[in-house]
Structure formats: structure tokens, C-alpha cells
Amino acid sequence: MQPIYGTNPFVTVEGNGRGRTNAYIKGSGIDVGADIFRRGLCLPSDNKMTEEQQDVIIDIIHRCFR
């Protein structure tokens, strides 16, 4: 899904997608990485985050499910 990794192998339900297709050309296989990307949630994380910063992220997540 990111251009810098466009030539790297990727996983499909049928195995390695490299050579048959890539993230930019629709192929016959199901692109597992693209599926995860569409449904995933990317959260800020860092081992130097303060408790206050963590609390902000936790609060935002809780508000998503209210």
C-alpha cells in the first residue's frame, strides 16, 4: 500500500503475491495486506510516551465505542 515497498513480496490467501500482481495492479488473488490496511487502526505508540499521552489515546478509543 506504500509506494516505497511496491516491489517487495506480499502475502495473499494463495501465497506470495509477487510476480502475479502488486499493491498497485489488481490481480486475481486476494491481497491480505490490503484487506488489513482497509480494516486496521493505526495508533500512536512510542516507548517514550508519557502516561498523560497514553491516557489521551485511551480516551479517544473509548469515545469511539460509546
C-alpha positions in Angstrom: 0.0 0.0 0.0 3.1 2.3 0.3 5.0 3.1 -2.9 8.4 2.6 -1.3 7.5 -1.1 -0.7 5.9 -1.7 -4.1 8.5 -4.2 -5.4 8.5 -6.2 -2.1 6.7 -9.6 -1.8 3.4 -9.6 -0.1 1.0 -12.3 1.2 -2.2 -13.4 -0.4 -4.5 -16.2 0.6 -2.9 -18.1 -2.3 0.6 -17.5 -1.1 3.2 -14.9 -2.3 1.6 -12.3 -4.5 4.9 -11.1 -6.0 5.2 -11.8 -9.7 1.5 -12.2 -10.3 0.4 -8.8 -9.1 1.4 -6.0 -6.7 -0.2 -3.4 -4.5 -1.0 -1.2 -7.5 -2.3 -3.7 -10.0 -5.4 -5.6 -9.3 -4.7 -9.3 -9.6 -6.8 -12.5 -9.2 -5.5 -13.2 -5.7 -6.9 -11.6 -2.5 -4.3 -9.2 -1.1 -4.3 -9.9 2.6 -2.2 -6.8 3.4 -4.6 -4.5 1.6 -7.5 -6.1 3.5 -5.8 -5.5 6.8 -4.9 -1.9 5.7 -8.6 -1.2 4.9 -9.9 -2.6 8.3 -6.9 -1.7 10.5 -6.4 1.0 13.0 -3.0 2.7 13.4 -2.4 4.1 16.8 0.4 6.3 18.0 2.9 4.4 20.0 6.3 5.1 21.4 8.2 3.8 24.4 8.7 7.4 25.5 5.0 8.3 25.6 4.0 9.8 29.0 1.1 8.4 30.9 -0.8 11.5 30.1 -0.3 11.0 26.3 -1.3 7.4 26.7 -4.5 8.5 28.6 -5.4 10.8 25.7 -5.2 7.9 23.2 -7.1 5.6 25.5 -9.8 8.2 25.9 -10.1 8.6 22.1 -10.5 4.9 21.7 -13.2 4.7 24.4 -15.1 7.5 22.7 -15.2 5.5 19.5 -17.2 2.8 21.2 -19.8 4.9 23.1 
